């Protein structure tokens, strides 16, 4: 069976709306979900290819490739932000490959299976983690085509006017038994361009060392990987780092877990392993302010880490509690200070405009970011993505959201929700103002220029500056 996996084309009107300058700072990285899925399929003797359109592959090029490959099954991944593009791709595939079976996976179908399948663009939806479900599904299709689909766990499909959901499959607990991602089926790492200010050297290799997040943040969708964290073994992680460096040419590594330091003991072992194996490349990670210690950050620094990204979200204690962050303002301040004292660069994500937020709170958060002397800060607009707790709350309160419109957190021109007591124009203006106020300070720009050490870093900083100036 010939299987083609597709990451749909990036399209500004769906992904960043009117904020075209943000195209410069999009985080375009290897699609690990598709690469893991392809690795499992290859291991089980299926013929599989990946087309990642986010690296400037047009619809025309995509459809030409599909005709040439003539796959029997096409798997399309989609977030809510890329869903309109995925629908367009699926509709056209149905026209040029009338006998092909189209399967959609990813966050959007997992959160909204009925609404997704009622578009009549897709034959089947894979819910949650895809590796085991997709493998069983294509084996089933080989034997029965689209008959008896209700025997396959973890999918949804349309039967007449009904949507049949076979229920969620159990999560994969032993992640080490998964093969490493099939990066040989992806474009070279040099084709990808991560967010400026998030790297020193390119190409950048991205990996995840865990799945699942125990936190209960109301704005985060945990539908795919769940609340129970499953950790890969240290040696398994180090093997992938080694492969990224020596086989794929990565000159920097990003650990893309939601909480890389969740298990502090394991993080120490990863740091020790990086040094023992002489994997001397710079690296960064994402984590929570309440999951670090000063000594751990110092050890990470000595093992090559140069930057940590914290999800701080707000400088208002009441809002942190409302967001169910699980950490306090004091913990946030302490984690930032610790990182700065050991010499780490600090990035921070904030989310403004959530229910209950006020302009005064937003201003307080901006002032906090400046006063804490953060190296980089991202002020995200609030989007009630399907699958999140806050989405369900707002729907129950009578709100309706049209996700056929641009819904990226990067698009300041299209707002999905405006907090009570805040005028829409005030919210839009603040989002642009916050970035300009933080990044266009003369002293800040001078410090950034002085800190540049590589040509890749210089190009990234210039792109970032041009994007901010274009808001």
Secondary structure as UniProt FT lines:
FT   STRAND          2..7
FT   HELIX           12..15
FT   TURN            16..18
FT   HELIX           20..25
FT   HELIX           32..43
FT   TURN            44..45
FT   STRAND          47..52
FT   HELIX           53..55
FT   HELIX           59..69
FT   STRAND          73..77
FT   TURN            81..82
FT   HELIX           83..96
FT   TURN            98..99
FT   STRAND          101..105
FT   HELIX           107..111
FT   HELIX           113..117
FT   TURN            118..119
FT   STRAND          124..126
FT   HELIX           131..144
FT   TURN            145..148
FT   HELIX           149..151
FT   TURN            153..154
FT   STRAND          155..159
FT   TURN            160..161
FT   STRAND          162..165
FT   HELIX           175..177
FT   HELIX           183..185
FT   HELIX           189..191
FT   TURN            196..197
FT   STRAND          204..207
FT   STRAND          210..211
FT   TURN            218..219
FT   TURN            223..225
FT   STRAND          230..231
FT   HELIX           234..246
FT   TURN            247..248
FT   STRAND          252..255
FT   TURN            260..261
FT   HELIX           264..276
FT   TURN            277..278
FT   STRAND          282..287
FT   HELIX           289..291
FT   HELIX           294..302
FT   TURN            303..304
FT   STRAND          305..313
FT   HELIX           317..322
FT   TURN            323..324
FT   HELIX           329..341
FT   TURN            342..343
FT   STRAND          345..352
FT   TURN            355..356
FT   HELIX           359..371
FT   TURN            372..373
FT   STRAND          376..381
FT   TURN            386..387
FT   HELIX           389..396
FT   TURN            397..398
FT   TURN            403..404
FT   TURN            409..410
FT   TURN            420..421
FT   HELIX           424..439
FT   HELIX           442..451
FT   HELIX           455..469
//
